[in-house]
Amino acid sequence: MKKIDIRNLTGMFLIAVPGLKDPNFERTVVLICDHTKDGAFGLVVNRILLNSFAPLFSGLGIKEYVVDMPVFYGGPVKPEQGYILYPPSLCESLPRGSCYPSIKINDDLSMTTAKEILSDIAVGKGPKQFLFTLGFAGWAPGQLEYELIADGWLIAPVDNKIIFDIPVSERWKAAADSIGVDLTRLVCRQGRV
């Protein structure tokens, strides 16, 4: 198994332990998109905020759409800001020049805030796999490391199948299963970060 450096969890899942009772993160799976000495940035991938994006299309100037999507709760910080996760390999099948300015999380996953991707998805020309969130989860320098030491989270390698294929209600268990943890039997010392 690959050694984990808790000072850089970019491209890893955080899985809330059963004892974590913070309403923002209880029973969540958070994808860490960026983690440096300056803090951490992540997106919750298993909590739906709205079942349909349709009410938001007009506010973005999108008049026609053939694809609707759920809107996920990405976290409590900047809830007005949207973020889209998608596999960058999907850009290869799009018309030339259709890739979006993005942050590369790993070789199989990118994140963007580009409005163009929403327009493309709405009309069926964007990536076929994507997850749209409003807001993000953020940690100050050293805060995430403290929460890990306090047994607030489990760490697991990212698996795109969990983000894009597993039903939302099963992602928390699936992420824990991916590292061999049975959440119904897990006992943590604390978990109250």
C-alpha positions as a printed Julia matrix, in Angstrom:
193×3 Matrix{Float64}:
   0.0    0.0     0.0
   1.15   3.51   -0.84
   2.42   5.57    2.1
   0.08   8.45    2.97
   1.45  11.89    3.82
  -1.22  13.72    5.87
   0.41  17.02    4.9
  -0.58  16.48    1.26
  -3.83  14.62    0.68
  -4.5   16.07   -2.78
  -6.39  13.46   -4.79
  -7.56  11.48   -1.75
 -10.97  10.88   -0.19
 -11.76  11.88    3.36
 -14.49   9.67    4.82
 -16.31  11.04    7.85
 -16.17   8.6    10.75
 -19.54   7.63   12.25
 -18.8    9.75   15.36
 -18.36  12.96   13.34
 -21.52  14.91   14.15
 -20.75  18.22   12.42
 -23.9   18.74   10.29
 -21.77  20.0     7.39
 -19.81  16.76    7.21
 -21.73  13.97    8.93
 -21.59  10.8     6.77
 -19.77  12.58    3.94
 -17.08  11.69    1.45
 -14.87  14.67    0.6
 -12.54  14.71   -2.38
  -9.43  16.71   -1.49
  -8.68  18.82   -4.59
  -5.71  20.72   -3.16
  -3.73  20.4     0.08
  -0.61  22.41    0.87
   1.01  24.05    3.87
  -1.48  26.9     3.31
  -4.53  24.68    3.97
  -6.84  22.3     2.14
  -9.69  22.58   -0.37
 -12.19  19.79   -1.03
 -15.62  18.95   -2.4
 -18.28  16.77   -0.79
 -19.28  14.16   -3.39
 -22.17  12.41   -1.68
 -24.73  15.02   -0.66
 -27.32  16.36   -3.11
 -28.47  19.93   -2.57
 -30.99  20.16   -5.46
 -32.3   17.33   -7.62
 -32.38  19.56  -10.7
 -30.1   22.25  -12.04
 -32.92  23.57  -14.3
 -33.97  26.43  -11.97
 -30.39  27.77  -12.09
 -29.91  27.63  -15.88
 -31.69  30.93  -16.6
 -29.56  32.77  -14.05
 -26.5   31.71  -16.04
 -27.98  32.76  -19.37
 -28.57  29.16  -20.48
 -31.88  29.23  -22.33
 -31.99  25.74  -23.79
 -30.95  22.45  -22.29
 -31.35  18.77  -23.03
 -29.4   17.5   -20.01
 -30.36  18.2   -16.43
 -28.17  17.37  -13.47
 -28.36  17.27   -9.7
 -26.58  19.99   -7.76
 -24.34  18.67   -5.0
 -23.49  20.35   -1.71
 -19.73  20.83   -2.06
 -19.26  22.3     1.4
 -20.17  25.26    3.58
 -17.68  27.78    2.13
 -18.74  30.1    -0.77
 -22.08  28.34   -1.45
 -22.69  30.65   -4.42
 -19.64  29.31   -6.32
 -19.97  26.29   -8.59
 -17.32  23.6    -9.17
 -17.4   20.76  -11.68
 -15.44  17.52  -11.42
 -14.86  15.55  -14.61
 -12.37  13.06  -16.08
 -10.0   15.08  -18.34
  -9.71  12.15  -20.76
 -13.27  12.99  -21.8
 -11.94  16.19  -23.38
 -10.22  14.06  -26.0
 -13.61  13.15  -27.48
 -14.85  16.76  -27.53
 -14.41  19.12  -30.49
 -10.94  20.66  -30.7
 -10.49  23.5   -28.21
 -13.37  22.4   -26.02
 -11.34  21.63  -22.91
 -11.81  23.92  -19.98
  -9.35  25.77  -17.75
  -9.02  23.3   -14.9
  -7.09  22.21  -11.87
  -5.65  18.73  -12.34
  -6.38  16.69   -9.21
  -4.76  13.55  -10.62
  -4.36  11.93  -14.05
  -8.01  10.82  -14.04
  -9.77  13.81  -12.49
  -9.94  17.57  -13.02
 -11.95  20.39  -11.48
 -13.12  23.59  -13.15
 -15.23  26.65  -12.41
 -15.61  27.51  -16.13
 -19.17  28.47  -17.02
 -18.62  27.09  -20.55
 -18.64  23.53  -19.26
 -22.15  24.03  -17.86
 -23.35  25.43  -21.18
 -21.81  22.47  -23.01
 -23.26  19.91  -20.59
 -26.7   21.51  -20.81
 -26.85  21.01  -24.58
 -25.28  17.55  -24.52
 -21.83  18.58  -25.83
 -19.84  18.48  -22.6
 -18.22  15.62  -20.74
 -20.52  12.64  -20.19
 -19.29  12.14  -16.63
 -19.36  15.12  -14.29
 -20.37  16.19  -10.81
 -21.51  19.76  -10.14
 -21.26  21.24   -6.64
 -22.05  24.54   -5.0
 -19.64  25.55   -2.25
 -16.53  23.84   -0.99
 -14.94  22.5     2.18
 -11.91  24.44    3.36
  -9.35  24.01    6.11
  -6.87  26.55    7.46
  -3.16  25.63    7.71
  -2.8   22.63   10.04
  -6.56  22.28   10.65
  -7.1   19.17    8.52
  -4.03  17.51   10.0
  -5.46  18.16   13.48
  -8.84  16.69   12.5
  -7.08  13.57   11.2
  -5.1   13.16   14.43
  -8.38  13.63   16.35
  -9.88  10.65   14.44
 -12.44  12.74   12.55
 -11.74  11.21    9.15
 -10.58   8.1     7.36
  -8.37   8.46    4.28
  -8.88   6.49    1.06
  -7.53   6.68   -2.49
  -9.86   8.43   -4.92
 -11.95   6.14   -7.1
 -13.81   7.81   -9.98
 -16.42   5.04   -9.88
 -17.45   6.24   -6.42
 -17.79   9.82   -7.7
 -19.57   9.09  -10.98
 -21.11   5.59  -10.91
 -22.09   4.56   -7.37
 -25.53   5.8    -6.23
 -25.16   8.85   -3.98
 -26.71   7.12   -0.95
 -24.08   4.34   -1.16
 -20.91   6.43   -1.63
 -20.03   6.81    2.06
 -20.1    3.02    2.57
 -18.41   2.33   -0.79
 -15.52   4.67    0.03
 -15.0    2.95    3.4
 -15.34  -0.49    1.78
 -12.57   0.49   -0.65
 -10.1    0.48    2.27
 -11.63  -2.51    4.03
 -13.45  -0.57    6.77
 -16.9   -1.62    7.96
 -18.41   1.64    9.24
 -20.98  -0.24   11.33
 -18.17  -1.78   13.39
 -15.82   1.21   13.52
 -15.08   2.62   16.96
 -13.11   5.85   17.12
 -11.47   7.39   20.13
 -12.9   10.81   19.39
 -14.34  11.8    16.03
 -15.69  15.07   17.42
 -13.74  17.7    15.54
